[in-house]
Amino acid sequence: MSANRPAAVVVLAAGEGTRMKSTTPKVLHEICGRTLVGHVVAASRELDPAHLVVVVGHAREQVVAHLADVDAGVRTAVQYEQNGTGHAVRMGLEELGGEITGTVVVVCGDTPLLTGETLAALTAAHEADGNAVTVLTAEVPDSTGYGRIIRDAATGAVTAIVEHKDATDAQRAIREINSGVFAFDGALLSDALGKVRTDNSQGEEYLTDVLEILRESGHRVGAAVGGDHREILGINNRVQLAQARALLNARLLERAMLAGVTVVDPGSTFVDVSVTFGQDAIVHPGTQLLGATHIAENAEVGPNTRLKNTRVGAGARVDNTVADTAVIGAKATVGPFAYLRPGTDLGAKSKAGTYVEMKNATIGEGTKVPHLSYVGDATIGEYTNIGAASVFVNYDGEHKHHTVVGSHCKTGSDNMFVAPVTIGDGAYTAAGSVITKDVPPGALAVARGQQRNIEGWVARKRPGSAAAQAAQSGSSEGLDKA
């Protein structure tokens, strides 16, 4: 196997993560639209390994089901009892048939900031140096609590990993620490795992003992220093989860900005790993872009906007809007304070204005729904105008029904369209109408009661009231002018 394609990657994801204080398994907590283990699997896939196995234990049914959703090619091995990291790797190799020829990379399932680029550099260094095992290390500003890397001064080989509690003052001054990520010679790893002892305070098989076993057998143990120590951060509690989210979010936004996206305030902008942008897109403060959202070139979103699985066309403007699984056409305008629910498809140059809600609605090019309206289960043609305070009445209490409004229609304010109903091309409807029957093309539909004025009603029914006094004053002024 080449450095670009290791024989296997083993992901350790069996732990319970009690410090998360959660009913959700630790590795299934999410940051930036992907679970912790999902991030590690994605990074591992960049190596194109011959095999990728995730060792599961706690809540394994949930973890296995999740892995099947995110990567159907992942194999899983069960560590029924959490007997240490060495035992976990042994379970992973047994799932793959025992001894593996070639490089085996071992990573932790709670390190979501780890990149495929860093793993590839580790594997390349491992094979280039001919090591039995290569440790991914990092130089950190504060090494308190970490295992220190002890090297041979002449060769640079790793001679030991000393835990903080066991380190001397001189060793504690060392800033290079163990990440818990390794590249092994597969055959040597399998053999050494069989020699790992459990005579320690935890009674567990430690993977780090393999390094000592291999070194004592005359094999070289090397190290590869990662470029960014933050990549190796593991997640053990909600504070660290939030810190990792902030770091990953900043990384994603930096990548977008370097590619030609304007992010006005990165501190209040949040994106998922699956979000994509076109050049010269603009993102205003207070914006969340989630799932498979795409912002096309020259589009402008925000402020205070949340888009999930939504496509925004070139040159569109989306302001103070919530949208889920919607399509917003090129040069369309949305908001402020609009809500686009799943199935909404806005055509080019269309408009969903202030306090407009849409669901399962297809809106044609140039059509406007300017304000205070609900459009559900509807198809509207091109260059139609829907009057203010209109409601597409799509639900009869048991079933949803569809409304069709043609092209170049003008519907009045305060209309109710009681589905199923069709408004023909070029038709008009009068303000205040409740449309229950189809309207032919080019017709004017009027569906409202006749106005009737009852003179003197206030004076008779509300004598002495402010309204009666105002009415009397108005009448007197009217008589004087007459």
N, C-alpha and C positions, 0 to 999 in steps of 0.2 A: 504494500500500500504506500502511496506517496504522501507527502506532508499535506497535500490538499485533500486527501481522502483517507482518513484513518479507518482502521478496521471496525472500530466501534466507539460510540460515545455512551457512557453510562451516567444517567442523571439520578442523583440521590434525592428522593422526595417522599420518604417514608415517615418522617417525623410528625408529631402531633402539633407542635407549635403552641404550647399552653400559654405562653406569654402574650399571644395575640388576644386572649380572652374572648374567644369567638367559637360559635358552633360551626363555622366554615373552616375547613382545613387550611392551614397556613398557606400552602402552595397554591390555593385557589383564590386567594385575595388578589384583587386587580389593581393595577396602576396603568394609566394611559391606554385603557381599552384592551388589556391583555392580562391574564393571570401571571403570577410570579413564575410558575413552572412553564407557562406558555411562552414567556420571554426567553427562558433558558432553552427550551426546545427549538424556538425560532433561531436563536444564535447558533445552536449546535447544528442545525440543518444547513447553515452556511458552509460547514465543513464538508458536506455531502458524504457523511460516513456510510460505510457499507451496512452498518446496523446502528440503530438508536434505540436504547432500552431505558425505560424509566422505572426505577425501583420504588414501589409503593408499599404502604403499610397502613397507617392510620387513615380511616375513612376511605379505604382503597376503592370501594365501589364508585364513590363520587369522583375520585381522581381519574380512575380508569375511563369512566364515561366521558369526562371532560376531554381527556387526551384523544379519545376516539373522534370527538368533534373537531378538535383543532388540528390533528395530524394523524390521518388514518394509518400511516406507515410506522408509527411508534409501537414498539413492543413493550410490554410491561412485565416486571418480575415482582413477586410478592415477598416482602420481608415480614413474615407473620409475627415475629418478635423482634423488637428493635434492639439488636445485640451489637450495635456499633457500626461505624462506617466501613470497616473492613468486611464485616459480615454482609452488609448491604451490597458492596461491590461483588462479593462472592455470589450472592443471589442473582445479580445481574448477569454475570458471566455464565452461570448455570443455565439461565434462560436462553443464552446464545449457544449452548452446547459445550460449555466448559472452556478449554484452552483456546485462546484467540491468537492467531498469527498476525502480527502487525501492531500498529499503535492503537492503544486504548486511552481515550480521554475520559477523565472522571470530573464531573462538575456537580455543584450543589443546586438543588431546585429552587432555592430562595435567593438567588443572585440575579435579579432582573436587569441590572445595568451592564452585565457582562456582554461583550459584543463578539460577533463571529470573527471580526478582524483580530481581536486579541487571542481568541482560541486558535486561529490559523497561525499566528506568530508563535504561539507556544508549541504547536505541533511541528512547525518548521524548525524551530530551534532544537527541539528534542531529537529530530531525525538527523539534523546537520551535525550535532555534537555526538551522536551515537550513544546517548544516555540510556540507562536502564529505566530511569524515571526522571522527569523534569517537573519541577514545582513552579507553578505560576506565583510569582511574588510581587510585592508592591512596596514602594518606599512611601511611608505615611508620615504626616507631620507629628502625630502622636501615636506611638506604638503600644501604649498601655493596653494590656489585656490580650494582646496578640502573641502568637508563637513567633519567636525570633529565628531568622535564618542565620545559621553559623556556617561560614564558608572557609575553605582552605585558602590561605593567603596566596599561595603560589599558583594553584590551578583554577581557583574560583569554584571548585566543586563544593556541593553542600555536604557538610560533615554531620550536621544535626539540625533539628528543629526543637528549640527549647521553649517550653511554655512560660508565660510571664511569671507565674508563681514559683517556678523552679530556676529562674534566671538569676545570674549574678548581677551586681550593679553595672559591670562593664557590658554584659550582654543586654541588659535592659536599655542601654544607650543606643543599641542597634535599631535603625529605623526600617530595615527591610523585614517584612513579615510574610507569613504563610497565608495564602488565599484560600487554601482548601481545594484548589483546582490543580489537577495533575495530568501529565501525559506519561503513559507507561509502555514499555515493551510488553505486549500481551502475554507471551509465553512465560516471561519471567514473573509477571504479575500473578498469573494463575498458580505458579509454583510457590511463590512467597506467601500468598494468602493462606495456603495450607499450613504454614509455619507460624502464623500469628497466634500469640498466646492470649489468654484472658486473665492472667494473674495481675490485675490492676484493681484500683479502688472501685471501678464500675463493673468489673467482670465482663468487659466487652472486648470485641475485636477492633482495634484501632487501625485505620488505614495508614496512618503515619508510621506505624511499626514496620510496614513493608519497606520503607525507605532504609531503615537501619538494617533490616535483614538483607536487602540487596547490597548495601554498602559493605557489610561484613563479609559478603560472598565475593567481594572484589569487583563489583559492578559500579559504574559511575553514576552518581546522583547529581544532577545539574539543576539550574534554576534559570527562568526567563522572567525578567522584570517587566511588568505591565506598564504601559505608558501613562495610565490614569488610575491612581489608587482607588478612586471612587467606584470603579467598575466592579470591584470585588466585594462591595458592601452587601452583607447578608441582612435579611429581614427577620427580626424576632419579635417586634411589637409594633403597635400602631404609630408610634413616633417615628420609627425607622421607615415604616411604610410611607408615611407622608414625606419624609426627607427624600426617599428614593423617587417618589412621584415628582417632586419638585426638580430633582436633578435630571430625570428623564424628559420631563416636559421642557426644561430649558434646552436640552440637547436637541429635541425635535424642532423647537422654534428657531434655534440657531441655524439648523440645517435648512429650514424653510427660508429664513431671511437671506442666507448666503446664496440661495437659488433664485432670489429676486422677488420675494414676498415682503411687503411692508407689514410689520407687526407693531402697531403704535405703542402698546404697553405690554411687553412680554410678561410682566408680573401679574397681570390680571387676565391673561389669555391661556386657555388650556386646550390641548389637542391630544388625540389618540394616535397611536403608531400607524394606523391605517389611513389617516387623513392625507389627502394629496392636494397640491396647489398648482395653478397655472402662474406664469410669470406676471408680475405687476398686480397680483391680487393684493387687497388691502384688508387687514383685520383690525377692527377697532377694539377698545378696552371692554372688558367684561364679557368676552366671547368664549363659548365652549364649542369645539368642533369634535364630534364623536363618531365612532364607527367608521364606515366606508364613505365618509363625506368628502366631496371634491369641490374645491373652489376654483373656478376657471379663470383664465387670464382677464385682468382688468375688472374683475368682480370685486364688490365691496360689501363686507359683512360686519355687523355690529353698529353701535355698541350694544351690550347687554343682549346678546343673541346666543341661542342654544340650538345647534343643528346636529342631528343624528342621522346617519345613513342618507344624507341629502346631497343632491347634486345642484350646484349653483352655476348657471351658465355665464358665458363671457359677458362682461359689462353689466351684470345684474347688480341690483342694490337691495340689501336685506338689512332692515333696521329694527332693533328691539323685537325680535321674532323668535318663536319656538317652532321648530319643524322636525318631523320624524318621518323618514322614508318618503321624502318628497322630491320632486324635480322642479327646479326653478329655471325657466328658459332664459336665453340670452337677452340682456337689456330689460328684463322684467324688474318690477319694483315690488317689494314686500314690506309691510309694516308702515309706521311703527305699531307694535302691539298686535301682531298677527299670529295666528296659530294654524300651522299646516300639518294636518294629521296624515297617517299613511294613505298612500294612493293618490295624493294630490299631484297633479302634473300641470304646471303653469307654462303656457306657450310663450314664445318670444314676444317681448314688448308688452306683456300683459301686466296686470296689477292686482294685488291682493292688499287692500289698504288697511287703515286703522280699525282695530277691533273687528277684524274679519277672521272667521274660522272656516277652514275647508277640510273635507275628508272624502276620499275616494271620488275626486272631482277632476275632470279634464277641462282645462280652460284654454280656449283657442288664442291664437296670436292676436295681440292688440286689444284683447278683451279686458274690461276693467270691472272689478268689484271693489269700489272705493272705500266703503266704510260701513261698520255696524251691521254686518250680515253674516249668515251661516249658509254655506253651500255644501251639501252632503249628497253623495250618490247622484252626481249630475254630470252631464256633458254640455258645455257651452261652446258655441262656435266662435268665429273670428269677429273682432271689432264690435262686440256687443257691450252695452253698458248696463250693469245691474244697479238699480236705485238703492239708496241708503235704507238700512233697516229691513232688508229682505231676508226671508227665511225659506229655504228649500225643505219642505215638510216631507221627510223621506221615510218616516217610521210610523206604522199604524198600530203599534203595540205588540205585534208579533213578527212582522216581516219588514225588510227595507225595500223601498221602491225607487225607481230611477226617474229623473227629470231630464228632458232634453230642451235646451234653448238654442235656437239657430244662430246664424251669423247676422251681424248688422241689426240686432234687436235693441230696443230701448225699453227697459222695464221701469215702472214708476217706483217711487219710494214706498216703503211699508207694504210690500207685496208678499203674499204667501203663495208659494207654488206647491200645491198638494199633489204629490206623486202617486201614481205615475201620470205624467202630463207632458205634452210636447208643445213648445212655442215655436212656430214656424219662422223661417228666415224673414228678416225685415219687419217683423211684427212689433207692436207697441202694447204695453199694458199700462193702465191708469194707476195713479198713486192710490194706495189704500185698498187695492183689489186682492181678493182671495181667488186665485186661479185654480179651478178644479176640473176644467175641461180644456181640451186641446185648442190652441189658437192657430188659425190658418196663417200662412205666410202673408205678410203685408197688412194684416188686420189690426184693429185696435180693440183690446179686450178691456171691458169695464165690468168689474164684479164687486160692487159695493152698494150699500143701502143709500136711498135718497136722503139728503139733509133736510131736516124739519126744524124750524125755529119756533119755540113756544114763548111768545112775548109775555113779559111780566112775571115769569116763573120765580125768579129770585125774590122779588118783593113779596110774593104770596107765600113762598115756602121758607124763606130765610129773612123774615122781617127784622129790621134793626141790625143786621149783620154788616160787617165792613163791606162785603160785596154789594149788599143792597144800597148802602150809603154811596158807594162809588158809582153804582148804576144810576141812582137818583141824581148825583152830581153831574154825571155824564149826560143824562137826559136834559137837565136844566141848561147846561152849557150849549147843548145842541139846539134847544128852543130859543135861547137868547140870540144865537148866531142866525137862526132862521128869521 
